[in-house]
Amino acid sequence: MQGFADIGTLSNLAILFVGTGLGILVGALPGLSSPMAIIVLLPITFTMETLPAFALMVGIYVGTKLGGSFSAILLRTPGTPASACTALDGYPMAIRGEAGLALGYATMSSTIGGLLGWMGAVVAVPVIAGVALHSAPPDIALIGIAGLVMVSAFARGSMVKGFSGVLIGLLVSSVGIDSQDATMRYTFGQTVMESGIPFAAVLVGVFGFAVVFSDIAMTVKGSELLTRDVNLRVPSIGDMVRRWRAWLIGSTYGLGIGAIPGVGADGSTWLSYATVKNQSKDPPPEAFGTGVPEGVITPESSNNATTGGALVPMLTLGIPGDGSTAIMLGAMIMHGLTPGVSLMRDDPHIVYGLLAALLIATLFMFVIAMGAIRSFVFILQRDRNVLFPFILIFATIGAFSSSNSLFPVYVAITFGFVGFLLESRGFPVVTIVLGAILGPIIEYNVRLGLALSGGDWSTFFDTGPRIALVGIIVFLFANEVRGTIRSWRKASSPRPSETA
Amino acid sequence: MTRRKLHKAITAAVLGLAVSVGSAVAADYPNKTIRLIAPYKPGGGSDSITRALGAALEKVSGQAVVVENIPGSSGINGMLELKKAKPDGYTIAMNGTLDVTAAIAFRDKAPFQIGDFTCAGAIFNTPVWILSHKDNGYTDLGDFLEDAKAKPGKLIMGITSKLSPTDFVASTVKGTSGLNFRIVGFGGGGPLKKAILANQVNVGVIISPVLLADVKAGELNALAHAGNLQGIINHPPSRGVKHIRDWGADLDVALVRGVWLPAGVPEEVRAKMEELVKAAVESDGFKEFGMNFGFAPYSESGEKFCGRLSQEVVDLNRTLDKYMKR
């Protein structure tokens, strides 16, 4: 309560409001992300009092999580990595003229996810901190493998093409200095390649550039991409209540996985999406990807729920859950705070103030975003030829600013072409992203787990949770194999048309 | 006037002009925005130090100082950017000596040479230290070594990454003690920090004062260090921690961070930047940052700072040949 009183001054609330609005805007611009926005504003925050400075950062952090989905839905160009999954169903909805619904679902589920994540994080501070601290490499490796098996569902239709995408993603992620024995992999003697191919640039390329390339092809043909008849109806509470499973699973995954350093929102959206899709009866799993509300609700509730999961370990242990919280951690030192176990004891008003700010920012996000839907749809209705240059400019700026150098820009352009070519040949490019996200998590943790156990593989099933995770993987894998065999059998009877 | 005399006169005039332009440049230097490269991702210890230095430099120089993160390749990308920058004193970088010398010592083809840079002085000198979770019951490095003797091949010493400063310390301790414990790289300070806190490694080797708050809180014990811990401001017991030399590992490994300029910067400009860096380090704002960071700022001339480099390359190569695998 004291936290709410501390943050509740008019100026603090105004700063939080501005931060959240700014976050939504930055998130919606392809290539610009929450860590970048926080970094740009960092010098300003040094001149501010501690609590308002962090309120600004928390506002941006929360806002970007939703903002990213706006461009994912309207332009099929996710503004942030954490919103890439939302494009799968959000964009088809927008094409059908249901942009208002899609954005409404995104806003409402982000708010619900943020609120549930907050409640979970506050009620279970010790549990979340425990997950963050005690998640050992073997646990994270198994979660990653389970994720990879789950998302192989994305590859249905054409297994070969889907897995090719995953393999390209894995290949991309294996470039650079090996974290265990410092071997150079696929760097071709180029220093710039030593840190690997920048993932942010791959994402901007595959989603930003490739989308523009493929849409240009369509506009040249004169086809109208989006109907002018845009429905501005936003979903009702009843619509959300009916789809409780989607936001509940999304939020739970976000809270739990957000707390695991290095996995965060980028991973949790896909894992929760795959879970909801695989379990769904109405709509059936096949309908996912064609524009079902569940496909928007799940990842959006998930990525906002990670904010609570990532913030709590940062505040209580000094362990950041993602890039944004890492920067906030650095900013704490500049503000005279000592992050770590002693923060709660020495500066409790900051910890509680920030948790209160997280909740208020989530509510502000709802108010701002609901009001902004109309403006965003208005932008959508512009001629695409006008929008393309802006997407390209922002995508280029985004790629450049990921490391303040030109290399990521070249990477983005290259992957734009690669993505365009693959997509036009029926390869689901989304699987490249999945390979690139999950590949390094699995590799790093499997190898570190083995290094810690002295090469003993039994480390992967020597605790209760690990045995359970192995069980889940075996079950999911068996399920996949069964599904594949079944579809082969079906395919061998009457000749179906290849759906890619 | 003979041809030779004319030639001399022209040379003298050109030289005179060059000198006067040089001093004119130095006289009003700095008179525009200074770009301060941080060769690391935003958010870590080095990034915080760079930003604090940027703020202090801004105050003492009266010019805007913009911090630019150019991460990647263990700090090499940022230094390459500095190397190719115009040597006018308006592009500088903050980095540790070991971060530069390791790149030279460990690569068949070094990305840069010592001569590619010049220095404007040190700002922090923080040694590597060895920490352990309190539940392990080790009070100093000797306790760990005894335990390692009793359980050959079982104990783990965590390091940030292979061929890093923490690896030199771990490999030297292992090599000089002749004991069999495993050295495991975590691919970065963040994951190692977490592993030490979660007691997933028996001991961890990390740059001080990382995890000082947890040492102060009694959650972790500092077992040994490889430099000088007298700069630890607000925790006197940590200053009493012994050097790894006391257990036979005669090696100093400290991250001496300071300000770098590209080679070719006019001496007057370099000297002026040295003055500014010294004033920034001695400013109240930077001292206050040091208090929060946990370590007192450290001042050292550019000449002394750059002078460390050749010896470091020699030391690194010796450690590498003796105790480590390339």
HADDOCK unambig.tbl for C-alpha pairs under 7 A between the chains (distance, minus, plus):
assign (segid A and resid 133 and name CA) (segid B and resid 194 and name CA) 6.37 0.50 0.50
assign (segid A and resid 133 and name CA) (segid B and resid 198 and name CA) 5.69 0.50 0.50
assign (segid A and resid 134 and name CA) (segid B and resid 198 and name CA) 5.84 0.50 0.50
assign (segid A and resid 179 and name CA) (segid B and resid 161 and name CA) 6.84 0.50 0.50
assign (segid A and resid 179 and name CA) (segid B and resid 187 and name CA) 4.70 0.50 0.50
assign (segid A and resid 180 and name CA) (segid B and resid 162 and name CA) 6.68 0.50 0.50
assign (segid A and resid 180 and name CA) (segid B and resid 185 and name CA) 5.75 0.50 0.50
assign (segid A and resid 180 and name CA) (segid B and resid 187 and name CA) 6.60 0.50 0.50
assign (segid A and resid 181 and name CA) (segid B and resid 162 and name CA) 5.85 0.50 0.50
assign (segid A and resid 182 and name CA) (segid B and resid 162 and name CA) 5.80 0.50 0.50
assign (segid A and resid 191 and name CA) (segid B and resid 73 and name CA) 6.74 0.50 0.50
assign (segid A and resid 192 and name CA) (segid B and resid 73 and name CA) 6.95 0.50 0.50
assign (segid A and resid 192 and name CA) (segid B and resid 77 and name CA) 6.63 0.50 0.50
assign (segid A and resid 194 and name CA) (segid B and resid 73 and name CA) 5.01 0.50 0.50
assign (segid A and resid 195 and name CA) (segid B and resid 72 and name CA) 5.12 0.50 0.50
assign (segid A and resid 195 and name CA) (segid B and resid 73 and name CA) 4.88 0.50 0.50
assign (segid A and resid 319 and name CA) (segid B and resid 194 and name CA) 6.89 0.50 0.50
assign (segid A and resid 326 and name CA) (segid B and resid 43 and name CA) 4.97 0.50 0.50
assign (segid A and resid 327 and name CA) (segid B and resid 42 and name CA) 5.96 0.50 0.50
assign (segid A and resid 327 and name CA) (segid B and resid 43 and name CA) 3.82 0.50 0.50
assign (segid A and resid 329 and name CA) (segid B and resid 43 and name CA) 6.62 0.50 0.50
assign (segid A and resid 330 and name CA) (segid B and resid 43 and name CA) 4.74 0.50 0.50
assign (segid A and resid 330 and name CA) (segid B and resid 44 and name CA) 5.96 0.50 0.50
assign (segid A and resid 330 and name CA) (segid B and resid 45 and name CA) 6.87 0.50 0.50
assign (segid A and resid 330 and name CA) (segid B and resid 48 and name CA) 5.64 0.50 0.50
assign (segid A and resid 333 and name CA) (segid B and resid 292 and name CA) 5.96 0.50 0.50
assign (segid A and resid 333 and name CA) (segid B and resid 293 and name CA) 6.23 0.50 0.50
assign (segid A and resid 334 and name CA) (segid B and resid 48 and name CA) 6.96 0.50 0.50
assign (segid A and resid 334 and name CA) (segid B and resid 52 and name CA) 6.95 0.50 0.50
assign (segid A and resid 334 and name CA) (segid B and resid 289 and name CA) 6.41 0.50 0.50
assign (segid A and resid 336 and name CA) (segid B and resid 292 and name CA) 5.26 0.50 0.50
assign (segid A and resid 337 and name CA) (segid B and resid 292 and name CA) 6.58 0.50 0.50
assign (segid A and resid 338 and name CA) (segid B and resid 292 and name CA) 6.44 0.50 0.50
assign (segid A and resid 340 and name CA) (segid B and resid 213 and name CA) 6.27 0.50 0.50
assign (segid A and resid 340 and name CA) (segid B and resid 214 and name CA) 6.86 0.50 0.50
assign (segid A and resid 341 and name CA) (segid B and resid 214 and name CA) 6.33 0.50 0.50
assign (segid A and resid 342 and name CA) (segid B and resid 213 and name CA) 6.49 0.50 0.50
assign (segid A and resid 342 and name CA) (segid B and resid 217 and name CA) 6.92 0.50 0.50
assign (segid A and resid 403 and name CA) (segid B and resid 69 and name CA) 6.67 0.50 0.50
assign (segid A and resid 403 and name CA) (segid B and resid 70 and name CA) 5.27 0.50 0.50
assign (segid A and resid 403 and name CA) (segid B and resid 71 and name CA) 6.06 0.50 0.50
assign (segid A and resid 404 and name CA) (segid B and resid 69 and name CA) 6.79 0.50 0.50
assign (segid A and resid 404 and name CA) (segid B and resid 70 and name CA) 5.74 0.50 0.50
assign (segid A and resid 451 and name CA) (segid B and resid 184 and name CA) 6.37 0.50 0.50
assign (segid A and resid 452 and name CA) (segid B and resid 184 and name CA) 6.81 0.50 0.50
